[in-house]
Amino acid sequence: MEVIIRPDADSAAMLVARLVAARVRAKPDLVLGLATGRTMERVYDLLAAMELDFSGCRSFNLDEYIGVPAEDEHSYCHYMNKHLFGRINIKRSNTHVPDGMAPDLGAEAARYERLIREAEGIDLQLLGIGEDGHIGFNEPLSALMSRTRAKALTATTRQQNAAMFGGDADRVPARALTMGVGTILEARELLLLATGMAKAASLAKAVEGPITAMVSASALQLHPRCKVVLDRNAASALTQRDYYDWVFNNEPEWEGYRE
Ligand code: GLP
């Protein structure tokens, strides 16, 4: 794992956007794993402004609320169309979001896993982190080998996402379909972005704490190619910040990304 700490949320999002852009340029048929949430909005704004060629790319989103139709403004499908797909030249037929309205959620989860396999796996998976340490919607106690399935959301998550539902946590759906931790770990590269003080505690557990199903993001420690990009606030509870900065300032891989 590499931890990159940028001075503010904007420069953290910029670094993530530049990394995604580099991967798309290097592999025009890149298979992208995508995340939702407020943190990613800035990344998608930046990507849209870069006028990259996504026409050969395919994408798989991490998760979707159960019982929210795709057209509903609260669905992650709607979020993706609004923040990214409607602004870049990706073919809609190449974009995938789990169907939270599927009558048989188990069958939908299996179909989603099959689609990812048929695409020969995800090249680059974008991730955010929940205040309870989730990735996707893998809430505490999600098996570290779990696959796409339905999960009940925690009170913390419903509170965290209440702002998108008029501030009312009770209106946040109780369940979601989400890629499993095992599904996420199979992506060839992982890129997590977290900004703001509200993420500092869960982020520190994920990066410097023990690997535990209680903090699903801690499973990222198992992945051989995982980058965690933070602003100063999200990094504030980490104990080894000087070392992470030293690595960023000295590894040749980061030349051109430091300014
Ligand atoms: C939701 C998503 C997560 C995402 C999180 C972060 O819970 N299921 O995948 O990481 O939001 O949200 P935000 O960026 O709004 O803090």
Residues whose N, C-alpha, C, O or C-beta is under 5 A from the ligand:
A	BS01	GLP	A35 T36 G37 R38 T39 M40 D63 L127 G128 I129 G130 H134 I135 G136 F137
